[in-house]
């Protein structure tokens, strides 16, 4: 339901922007080709204005197709969220995954291979909820969690009250009551503790080269279409100027 609402909202917003863009493009194209009215170039002028009117809607349709394509690739092949909705998730480099729902100040770290269902993450030895701080150190995960995260939901100021060290190779987890205890254990393993807010870790591993390619595919074709349209209008204006009689021709006519 959350994703459906978000899609409906952005669909309506996109339609409103397309309508506004259509009116603006049509007006600009009409104004720039005003000097081409009448004569043999009138048909080309009308086509240019029609394309300028429809191009924003074509861009909206293109954006929708690109979004569906990237959503399929991210969700089914890269195992990441589609970029919209009320949940965010991405894989970590050691085979584990990170999930946040509704809020981005705390989330769940888990091993997708040991979860019995894809609909929800169950807390167990290799899955910790309420994680607010996290560090990826090779095959180890270090973090701080709020054991009362359900009570503190939406409260970004609530600090961690527990800490953990998780070996992703064995699934073994050690819990600590203070950050100093975790720091000593990490030091014994040769790990320099530099935990960060969980959203920073998500941002680091969620976005890949594919998202850059998707952005280019989203923006470049519409930009190219507008460049071609602008060039068409310039050519029309130049042809109109070339077809107008010069001053000497006007004197001869008189």
Secondary structure, DSSP 8 states (H G I E B T S, - for coil): -HHHHHHHHHHHHHHHHHHHHHHHHHHHHHHHTGGG-SSTTHHHHHHHHHHHHHHHHHHHHHHHHHHHHHHHIIIIIS----S-SSEEEEE-TTS-EEEEES-SS-EEEE-GGG-S-SS----BTTBEEEEEEEEEETTEEEEEE-TTTTTTTT-TT----EEEEEETTTTEEEEESSHHHHHHHHHHTT-----EEHHHHHHHHH--HHHHHHHHHHHHHHHHHHHHHHHHHHHHHHHHHHHS--HHHHHHH-
